[in-house]
Amino acid sequence: MGQPATEATAEGAAGDAWPALVQPSRELARRVSGGLEVTLYWRADDDSTSVQIRQRESDEALLFPVAPEHALDAFYHPFAHLPAGPQESP
């Protein structure tokens, strides 16, 4: 998922070059701060953006969607953009 899309070809039965499938998610930016790795992704098929937060020490990760107009802010301030979880009743 985190790999940039690459252009490749595959040989067809008749020797024609066919375009290979391109990964739908593209990494736009990545940064590391305080043991956390934050990555911003974009999907070409539906023009959506998402942010992944990964704790490098434990390799635990959380991936969540963000509105494209908030993608850069979510990249720099991911915890402010976490989706609200289910609220418990008192």
N, C-alpha and C positions, 0 to 999 in steps of 0.2 A: 504494500500500500504506500509506503513512504518513498519508493523509488521514483525518480522522474520518468516521465513517459519517454520512450525512445522510438526511433523510426527504424523499422526492420522490414525485410521482405522474406518470403518463403517461395520456393520453387514449386510451381504447379505441375500437373501431369504432363501438360503440353510444353513445359519449359518456360511458361510465362511467369513473371514475377508478380506475386499477389501481396498486397500490404498485410502485414501481421496485425493482430489485434493490439490496440494500444491500451495500457492500463487506464481505467477511468479516473483515478485520483492522481493529482500532481502536487508535489511538495512545492510550496511557494516560498516558505521561510522557515528557519529553524534557529533556535537559540538555547543556550544552557545558562541557568542561573540557580545558585544555591542547591545544586544536586537535582534540579528539575530540568527536563528537556521539554521545550514547548515547540510544537510544529504546526504550521498553518497549511491546510490542504484545500485544493479546489478541484471540483469534478466538472469536466467539460460536458458530460452527457445531460446534466440538469442544472448547470451553472450554480451549484451549491458550494458553500465553504464550511469547513469544520476545523476545530482545533484539537490537538492531542496534547495532553500533559502526561509525561512519563517520569516516574521517579527512577533515576538511573541505578541507585543502589539495589532496589528490590525488583526492578523491571516491571512494576505495576504501572498500568496506563489507563487513562480515561480519555475517550474520544467523544466529542459532542458537537452538534451542528451550531453554527452561528449565521445570522443574516449577513449576506455579502456586504451590506453597508456598514456593518460593525466588525468585519473580519480583522482589520488591522488593530483596532482597539482591543479586541478579544485576544489577539496574539500577544500584545504587550501586557494585558491585564486579564488573564484567562479566568481567574477565580471570580472576578466581578461578572462574568458572563456565563457561569455554570447554570445549567437549567435547574429550575426549582424541583426538588424531589417531592414525593408525597408527604403531606403534612399530617402529623399525628394529632389525634383529638386528645384534649386534656382529660 
